[in-house]
Amino acid sequence: MPPRARARARTYDPAKTRAAVAAQLRHIQDAVRGLDEERLGAPTRTGGRSVRELIARLPTEAEDDDRLAARCAELVVRTDDLAAATGLDVPYDRQALATAVRVLADALAAKAPGGSVELRVPPFAVVQCVEGPRHTRGTPPNVVETDPLTWVRLAAGRIGWDEALEAADVMASGERADLSGYLPVLAPDGDIAGQSGFGGR
């Protein structure tokens, strides 16, 4: 049998990604305007940093186009951190959220290569992952499906697998559909599946 062709790496349009980063930064700036000292000093789930510190460390556009998508993903994660710490309803730019979901899904596929599990995060991403029998047609035997924000939180380690299952925020079917051993995909230093430039500020 010929060797299986490797999946082509996903690409991101630099102009669209820069626009998404800029739009998400504006959403955050609008949301935090007028925060009082008490909320600025509130702790976040990012290593005990305060809201003020989180805002000061927000990622901006990367000079290198190769790092733009990772920066965008980090910004979406930090937006969710900010909302959790302050109770603010911070909007998500659709392109920024889509980019974050895809970057983090691809990071899972890189961390757990294979084709036995299908991760679905509608409407933004579908990836195959986890070593084992490869699915080729029909309904996959092992499927994980969740919404975009739940996926971002799982991939970033903001919620646990069991917690998401118990809350019915994740649907997992099949004997290989437990992804807990592969999550989060962010390393303790913030890097995403070995990509430098993610969270390195």
Secondary structure, DSSP 8 states (H G I E B T S, - for coil): -------------HHHHHHHHHHHHHHHHHHHTT--HHHHT-B-TTTT-BHHHHHHT-----SSGGGHHHHHHHHHHHHHHHHHHH-------HHHHHHHHHHHHHHHHHHS-SSSEEEEETTTEEEEESSSS---SSS-SSEEEE-HHHHHHHHTTSS-HHHHHHTT-EEEESTT---GGG---B-TTS-BTTBTTSS--
